[in-house]
Amino acid sequence: MKPTRRNVLRSGLGVAAMIGFPEIRGYSHSEIDERMKLEKGLNGLTKADLTTPVLILDLDLLEANIARMSQHAKAAKINLRPHGKTHKCPEIAHRQVKAGAIGLCVATIREAEGMAAAGVKGLLITSELVGKPKIERLVKLTRKAPDTMSAIDSLAHAQQMSDAAVAAKINFNVMLDIDPIGRRTGVPAGETAIALAEKIVKLPNLKLRGIHGYSGASSHVTGFEARHAHSMKVMTPLIETFTRLKKMGLPVEIMSGGSTGTYNIDTELEGMTELQVGSYVFMDVDYRAIGSKGGVIYDDFAPSLTVMATVISKSHSDRATTDAGIKAFSTDKAKFTPEIKGITGVTMSYGGDEHGILVFNNPGRDLNIGDRVEFIVPHCDPNVNLYDRIYCVRGEKVVDVWRTVGRYGD
Ligand SMILES: Cc1ncc(COP(=O)(O)O)c(C=O)c1O
């Protein structure tokens, strides 16, 4: 590197000697909360005014994603009950419903309570709420939101639910959880599922509404054709079971499943009544890598969610360090690291709990201390769970702050 004034300033020693240190602004969350109580609210605030690391949501992209999924469902004449585990955010749930969704799936009783408190209706809890404490919470929730549904995959659990519903003098809406392939929850399709359904309908105060069957194993199969074949193969036995239950006269009306990766595949399954797509609202690095109908990047939906970080160290010409490390990102997808948005030739790796290492390989632009950078997250659902709020932007402007609900820390 030539010892020009600019390069000296940009080296570690130069920065230390720098007279005009770059201005780094940053309101804390509580300062922003205070500001929002005043008349000026968020007026005039830009992304540069936020303290990093921070979760950023591009509303234009979010709205386009919601509209696209909604148009797809309308055209395919299928209901949408999107999965709220992705966003944990009532504001987003309300927008999905406004665009035509008939309700919201949630994964936990906490999420269900948070969403119901915010007025979201038509909840389907896609996990088994086993044991007295959770069932008691479900009783309370069902009194407030009687259309709530939850999953069952064993007679023991069904009996427990029935006993609680009888004691509370309410009805529980239940969905028979059938396992397409994942061996996570759910009984196998066919005879086992039918035998359990027949027993469930005989139990007092349980209303069997339909089948829940989620194939997480299909959602991330790389390549559209392979994904198509996978989903068709594993979901067909569920549809057949659903058809048989209906023919037997059981009161099942809902066949729910699907994912962002298979949204345009599962609509081909005749008999599927609703999709429980989640990640499409945000997208993430993992999903972008599965490929679409037309290319290697899955870009049917745009990456609307990012973590914004600040460059805090630039002691070497070929790298820089940010303030967003392991604690700012969900690291469950070891194969995928955060992907810098809008700059080519820069890769990121974790430099510790609070540090991210950016390595330059002919970067599209230079990065220096104080610069803000945004990253598409490896896996959106658990990443959101790390943050209690999402800063909503239009372009550079911060226009809203939305809270997440039902996190483990809440
Ligand atoms: C039960 C269930 N349904 C639906 C989804 C939504 O899947 P995706 O985020 O891939 O759209 C998930 C996600 O993990 C899930 O666990």
The ligand as an SDF file (V2000), in Angstrom:
LIG
                    3D

 16 16  0  0  0  0  0  0  0  0999 V2000
  -44.5330  -27.0490   11.3590 C   0  0  0  0  0  0  0  0  0  0  0  0
  -43.9780  -26.0660   10.3910 C   0  0  0  0  0  0  0  0  0  0  0  0
  -44.7700  -25.6040    9.4130 N   0  0  0  0  0  0  0  0  0  0  0  0
  -44.3300  -24.6880    8.5200 C   0  0  0  0  0  0  0  0  0  0  0  0
  -43.0360  -24.1850    8.5860 C   0  0  0  0  0  0  0  0  0  0  0  0
  -42.6490  -23.0920    7.6230 C   0  0  0  0  0  0  0  0  0  0  0  0
  -41.5920  -23.4470    6.8400 O   0  0  0  0  0  0  0  0  0  0  0  0
  -40.7860  -22.3670    5.9910 P   0  0  0  0  0  0  0  0  0  0  0  0
  -40.2180  -21.3740    6.9350 O   0  0  0  0  0  0  0  0  0  0  0  0
  -39.7680  -23.2230    5.3580 O   0  0  0  0  0  0  0  0  0  0  0  0
  -41.7400  -21.7620    5.0410 O   0  0  0  0  0  0  0  0  0  0  0  0
  -42.1730  -24.6680    9.5740 C   0  0  0  0  0  0  0  0  0  0  0  0
  -40.7950  -24.1760    9.6570 C   0  0  0  0  0  0  0  0  0  0  0  0
  -39.9010  -24.7210   10.2380 O   0  0  0  0  0  0  0  0  0  0  0  0
  -42.6550  -25.6130   10.5150 C   0  0  0  0  0  0  0  0  0  0  0  0
  -41.8840  -26.0800   11.5090 O   0  0  0  0  0  0  0  0  0  0  0  0
  1  2  1  0
  2  3  1  0
  2 15  2  0
  3  4  2  0
  4  5  1  0
  5  6  1  0
  5 12  2  0
  6  7  1  0
  7  8  1  0
  8  9  2  0
  8 10  1  0
  8 11  1  0
 12 13  1  0
 12 15  1  0
 13 14  2  0
 15 16  1  0
M  END
$$$$
